[in-house]
């Protein structure tokens, strides 16, 4: 299987717990918390591991929480390559309310990174000259230098690796300008990239094709929640519709989708089959509470039920 490297600029420790009723001004008794390493690229690496693959995770490690974060990741068998940073690794909190079945997600701001720390992370990536897939995913702290994505693309190009980016906000536009192999915006992000406030389903394909023609991105996978996802490139357009499932959590669904796509591509699959499996992995991640991500058994079962249609 080809070498896969993920880069996460803002990793976090995800704490998940549950209460019977979420109420103000009272002491709430929470269930035993579950702690897991998280952040976009981290989740992708963990999901690839769950699918039976292997991906090296590159990330900043800050303070005590950063060291604990790395320990958890290593205990899962994820190869780690980190840069010690000045600011503490953040912690997020996910709370499930038993009485309503609702989930509440509390995301802390991304930990700032200094310019020299960005440079060190890119240098870490450069050490993986055997990489065939480089995945940059997750939150990016405000003030990310424009040069970061240029350096990322250049480093990936040196090893002839395919660059996959799943970031949001201004960073998504910076990444798009570097002609990545694949980006995975949701509907809102696709609208933002094309200068709209909203896109109907009928406007998705023209919008994605316009970005491909203008910026040279090879593949755009647009995630549409329960409606599945749409894959657009210069050669074909595919719609993948997953079966209806009981959704317990959407945390990590997008990361699981990216993991499934890259896992299959690294094993030699063509893009349509990889896309179908990726949608299955994203759906599989929603079957569990908290941040469990997908597992292989669920993904395989769902993949057989994903409807793939050419448009």
N, C-alpha and C positions, 0 to 999 in steps of 0.2 A: 504494500500500500504506500502511496506517495506521502512525503513528509508534509505535515500541516502545522502551521504556527498561528497562534492567535495573539493579538495585541490589545490590551485593555488599558485605557488611560485612567479610568476611575473605577477600580474594583471596590467591592464593599463586602461587609459581613451582613448577610440577610438573617434577621431574627424573626421567626414566625411563632405565633401563639394563638390562643383562642380564649374567648370569654363567653359566658352565657348571654349577657345583655351589655351592650356598650352604653353607658350612662354617664352624664357629667357629674362633677362634684361628689364622687363617691369612690371608695377604694375598691377597685375591681380585682377579682381573683382570676389570674391567668393560668392557663394550662402550662405544663412543662414546656419551656421554649425549645425550639429547634434552631440551631445555628448552622449556616452553610455558607461557603464562599460564593460570592456572586459578582455581578457586573457582566456586561455583554459578552466580551471575548472569553471570560472565565466560564460563563455558562455554556458557550459553544464548545469549549474544550472538554468540559464535564459531560456534556451530552454526547460528544463523539466517543468518549470513553465508555459511556453506557451502551452505545451502539456496537461496541466492539473494536473501535479504532483507537488511534493515539494522536494527540495533539499537544505540542509544547505551548505553555502559557507564558507570555511576557507581560509584566505588569510592574507598577510602582508599589513598593512596600514602605508604609509609613508608621513609625512608632510601635507601641505595644500591640495595638489592634492589627497592624500590618504583619507583625511576626506571627500572631495567632492565626491570621488569615492564611499565611503561607503554610503553616503547620497543617491546617485543615485540608488544604489543597494537596499537599504531599501525601497525606494519609489516604486520599482517594486514588493515589497512583498517577497523578497528573505531573508530568515533567515541568518544572518551574524554572524561569529565568527572570530575575527581578532586579530592580534598581532601588536602593534605599533612598527615601525622599524626606524632605523636611516636615511635611504636613501629615498628620495622622490619617490612616486609612479609615474611611467613613463606615458607618453602620446604618442599615435601613431596617424598618420594622413593618411586618405584615401581620395584621390582626384579623382573625375570623370570628364573626359573631354567630354563635350557635343558634340563637333563637330565630334569626332572620335568614341565615345562610349567606349573608353578605360578607365581603372581604374588604378590608381597609388597608391601603398601602401608604406608608409614610416614607418618602424618599428624602434623604439628606442631600444637601448640595454637594456636587463633586468637589473633592479635595483639590486645591490649587496645585499646579505643577509649574516649577520655574523653567525658564528656557533651557538651562543646562540639563535639567532632568528629562525634558523631551528629547534632547540630543542623545542622552545616554540610553534611552529606551530604543531609539532608532538604531543606535550602535549595537544594542543587544540583538535586534532583528538582523542586522548585517552579519552576525556571527553564524546565522543559520543559512548558509549558502546552499544547502540541499533542499530548502523549502520549495515546494511546488504550489502550495496554497497559503496565502497570507490573509488572515481575517482580522479586520479592524472593526471592533464592535463595542457599543455602549456609549455612555455619557462622556462628553469632553468638557473639561473645565473652561469657564469663560476666559477669553484672552489667548486661546490656542494660536500659536504663530501660523501664518499662512504657509510658511516654509515646511511645516511638519508633514503635510500630506504630499508635498512635492518630494520631500526626502523619502517618505514611505514608498511612493511609487517608484522612485529611482532605485531604492534598495531592492524592492521586489523584482524590478526589471532585471537587475544584475544577476539574479538567480533564476531568471525566466519563470518566476512564480506568478500565478494568477492572483490578483488583488481583489478581495471581496470586502466591501465596506457597508456597515450597518450602523450609521451614526445619525444624529438628528441636529436640527437647528442650523446655524451658520456652518458648522463643520461638515454637514452633508453636502452643501454646495462646494466647499473647498475640495472635498473628496471627489465629487463628480467631475471637477475640472481636470483631474489627473487620469481620466480614461480608465477607470477600474473595469475588471472583468465582470463584476456584478455588484449592484446595489439593491437594497431591499427596503424601499420606503413604504409607509402605509399611505392610505388615501390622503390624509391631511398633509403629509410630507411631500407627496407627489404634487399636490395642489400648490404648496409653497414654492417648490422648485420651478414650477411653470408660471408663477405669478398670479395664481388664483386663490380665492378664499375657500372655494368648494369645487369639487369635481363630481359629476354624476358618473354612474357606471359606464355610460356610453362615451364619456370623454377620457376614460383611462387610457385606452390604446393610443389615440392620437397624441395625448400628452406625453406618454412614455416614448413613442417613436420620435417625437420632436426633440426630446432630450438626447436620445441615441444619435440622431443626425447632427445635433448641434455640438455635443461634447465628446462623442466617440465611445461612450460606455457600451460594452458589448451586450450585457443582459440586465434587464430590470425586472425584478420580482416585486409585484405590488401586493402587499398583504391586505386582506379585506375582512378579517375576523371570521365569523361563522360562515361567510360566503366563500371562504377559501382564498385563493390567490390567483394572480394573473402573471404569466411570464411573457415578456415582450423582448424580441431581438430582431435583427434585420431579416431573418429567415422565416420566422414563424411566430404565431401568438397562440398561447395555450391557456386555458382556464382549468384550474383544478378545484373541484368541489368535494369537500370531505363529507363523510356521513354525519348525521346529527348525533351529538353525544351530550351527556350531562356534564356541563362545565363546572368544575370546582375551583379552578384558578387559571388565570391567563398569564401568571408570572412565568417568564421564560419560554413562552410559546414561540415567539419570534426567533429567539436564540436557538431553540430546538429545530425550527425550520431550516435555518442556515446550516446548522450542524448536519442535518439529514442530507441536504443538497451536496455539501462539500464532502461528506463521508462517501456518498455514492460516486461522485465525480473522481475522488481519489482512488476508488476501487475500479475505475475504468468505465463507469456507466455513462451513457449519453445524457445530455441535458434534460430531455423530456422525462426520462425515468428518474433522474436525480431530483427533478422538480416535484414529481408525484410523491416520491418518498419523503421529501422535505415537508410537504404539506401534511403528510401522515404523521410525521414526527411532531410538528407544531400542534396538531390536534391531540396527539397522545399526551402531550405535556399538560393539557387542560383537564385531564382525568383525575389529577391529584391536587390536593391542597398544598399551599405553600410554594416552595421552590424546588420541587422534586425533578423537574424537567421530564423528558421522555424516557421510556425504556424500550428495548429492542422488541420485546414480545408484543407490546401494544402497537408499536409502530408498524410491525409486519402485518398484524391483523387489520389495522386501519388502511394500510396501503392498498390492500386488495379491494377495498371498498371506495377508494378515492376515484371519482369520475373525472377523467382527463378528456378535454374536448378542444379541438382546434378551432380557432375563430378566424 
